[in-house]
Amino acid sequence: MPENIRKDKGERSMSLGFIAQYAAEASLNVEGVASLEKSTIATIKEAFGVWHEGQGVEVSFLPNNSELVDINIYPNIFFGFNVPEVAWQIQSSVKADVEKYTGLDVNSVNVYVRDIILSENFKDVSQLEKEFENE
């Protein structure tokens, strides 16, 4: 008859900012992400002099569960990239990195695209229109 083996993980304390840093780094490494934009909450905290780690990222633990986290990401995406694909890559990358480096389970990664940024490599829109008309 198999024995029931119980393994305690022990007690640990982890700040939300620590988790947010991993999520921010994972997001910024996705091709097409220009930057992360501060959330409204982070902007309000800064107004009161509270620095917010992992700007552009919000992390919260699910009620009554210290092992499950919800993560909100606020990226700015470069013009020319497929926004749904970039958002999917952000979700996958953030989930994998946070679970790998913290040992926590990620319940959800929500991506709220804030802006589309024209890269220095792109021509202005009027030049693109002229080139399109000449073809």
N, C-alpha and C positions, 0 to 999 in steps of 0.2 A: 504494500500500500504506500503511495507516495506521501512524503511529508510536506506539510505546509510550511514553507520557509518565508519568514517575514524579514525584509531588509528595510531598516529605517534609513532614510536619507540624511537625517540629522537636521539641525536647525540652521537656517541661513538667512541672511539679511541682504537685500539687494535694492539699491535705489532705482527709482524710475528713470533718473537721468542716465544711469549706467546702461540701462536697456535701450534708452533713446539714442545714446551714442552709437551702439552697434547698428541700430536700425537706420540712423542717418548715414553712417559710412556705407552700409550695404546699398542704400538708395543712390548715393552719389556715385557709386561705381557702375551703375547701370547706364549703358550707352543711350544718349538722348536726354539725360537729366542735366539741366543747366545749373540748377541750384535748388535749395529747399527754402520755402518761405515760412516765416514765423506764423504760427496760428494766432488767432485773436487772443486766446488765453495767455500765450507767451508775451504778446505785445502789452497786455494789461499788467502782467507781472513785472515786466521791465519798467513800466511807468512808476511802479512802486519800489523800484530798486532791487527787485529779485531777479537774479540771472537764471536763465532757463537752459539747462544742458540739452543737447540734441535738438537745437532749434529747427523747426519745420517738422517735428515729430511729437506726437502725444502718445503716451503709454498709460494704460490703466489696467489694474488687476480686476478680474471678474469678482463680484461680491461673493464672499464665503469660499473663495478658492484662490489660494496664493500661488498656484502653479499655472494658471491660465491667464494670458494677457491679450488685450486688444490693443492694436497699434494703428494710429492714424498718421498718414504721411501727406505732406503738402508740397509737392514738387512743382517747379517751373520746367517746362519741356522745351527743347530746341525746336524751332520751326523745321518742318520737313520730315520729322519722325512720326511714325504711326502711334498716336497717343494710346490706344487700347493695348498695343503690344508693349509699349514702355511701361504702362501701368501694371500689366501682367508680370513683366520682368521684375519690377519693384516688389510686387507682392511675393513672388517666389524667392527672390534674393533675401529680402528682409526676414521672411519666415525661416528660411534655412539658417541664416547667420545667427539670429536670436536664439533659435533652438539649440544650435551647435555650441555657442559660446556661453549661454546662461543655464542651459539645462531645463528651461521653462518650456511649456507648451504654448504655442501661439494659437489663439482662438480665431482671430481675424486680423487681416491687414487691409485697411481701407485707404484707398489712394484718392485724394481730392486735388486734381490738377488746378493750380492757381493761375497760371499764365503760360502763354506760348512766347518764347524768346527768339528774336532774330539773331542768329549767330553772325559774327564778323565775316564768316566764310560765305554767307548768302548775300546775293545782290539785293538791292531794294526792289520792292514790288513792281514799280514802273518799268525797271529794266527787264524783269522777268516777263511782263506783259508784252513788251516790244519784241523780245526774242521769240515769244510764242506766236505773235502775229506774223513774223518774218518766215516762219517755217511752213 
